[in-house]
């Protein structure tokens, strides 16, 4: 059974460029989460979806960040324009039915903005 | 507001010795409590969770955790540490309500030396 699949695994981009991170959740899971991990701030919840609908985006740092979930098997997190302070590991995760179910994480997308 | 604290940034243990990774929480109502582990360059993996019932919860890889309501703690324990247990450990809490989000602690780096 495939887990949460994220792409790209690593990306290096120049400041000002658009970055798109992709995620395929586990089939049948109702919830999808985007987290960001940095040394300074730890693990932060950016946004989560329930049945493809964004429920809480209060963790999105600013308007440069946007996330979509056009269908149950695909989500994107976009940063436009990117800045060096966006360098982090971005995790996508999904869970079956409730917010308190076990969350299954992808391997992460390691973003470096130079 | 809900929160979770991991008071130790790092825990050092000799192989074969018992280990404890501490976690305290603050949440209104009954909590759901979780432990996740992150190995280098990987996503987070579920270890165990407390929902209700027995205060002692057993999880993967020989880990267990004890829910203590009076002390609002959920410490992670293992009777005999292995070098392969070296990783970053996250405690997480969610309140028992449909809108409750899972909030992660800052993480504790566990180092087990031979």
Interface residues (C-beta under 8 A of the other chain):
Chain A: X4 X42 X43 X45 X48 X56 X91 X93 X98 X99 X100 X102 X103 X104 X105 X106 X107 X108
Chain B: X32 X34 X36 X42 X43 X44 X45 X46 X49 X51 X90 X94 X96 X98 X99 X100 X101 X102 X103 X104 X105 X106 X107
